[in-house]
Amino acid sequence: MIAYQHYSFDLWMTLIKSNPAFKQARAKFFYDNLNHQGKTLEEVCAVFRTVDNMCNAINEKTGGNITSEEMYLMVISGINNYSNAFNNIQLTSLYDEMEQLLLKYQPVVYCENTAAVLQQIKQLHGVTISLLSNTAFIKGSSLRKVLERIGLAAYFDFQIYSDEIGASKPNKIIFDAMLGNIATVRNGNIDINTIVHVGDNKVADIYGASAAGITGILINANNVSITSLLQ
């Protein structure tokens, strides 16, 4: 096992994955309450996928962060033949509804080894761990609640989310924010060569880490398990 002193982790599809029941319930809410053109539930689900993929690609390309509110407005527009009649949409109330659905149908750990690997890394002498995640429909504030509920929050010395920084991986800005936090929690005592970022996305995680001058390790997307970090 390589003697890294700080482990940074991506979140989605690295440590956790969505509960399919959440996406279905979310689409059903929009179908029932915001679907003025009579789209089918399947069509509403398709709009969600389109907006999610499009915004993720844009964020990776520009390094910016499209907000969850903007994404939900895109969905509402898409299921209503691209109408921009948003005056009656209460965005705060809408997001609160989505968060309640998220907590009811919360994400699950990516695999049965996830927590055990984080625990073993955390127990290594002098090692610190953090989270560095892009956000989309779900804000960092909601993800912090999820991680508390599923028992992963205690492993992290700090968590960074793109909606809170205003920049998305692979943008160097968000990696620099991570490096600044590492310096704080470790009192400046770390060699950049002993920092590693682990994720499932080659562009956001691996290229982003490389541009920031740190090691990147790809897992899950390449059939390499999180357990490989202990070898």
Secondary structure, DSSP 8 states (H G I E B T S, - for coil): ----SEEEE--BTTTEE--HHHHHHHHHHHHHHS-TT---HHHHHHHHHHHHHHHHHHHHHH-----HHHHHHHHHHHHTTT----TT--HHHHHHHHHHHHHHT--EESSTTHHHHHHHHHTSTT-EEEEEE--SSS-HHHHHHHHHHTT-GGG-SEEEEHHHHT--TT-HHHHHHHHHHHHHHTTT---GGGEEEEES-IIIIIIHHHHTTSEEEE-STTS--GGGGG-
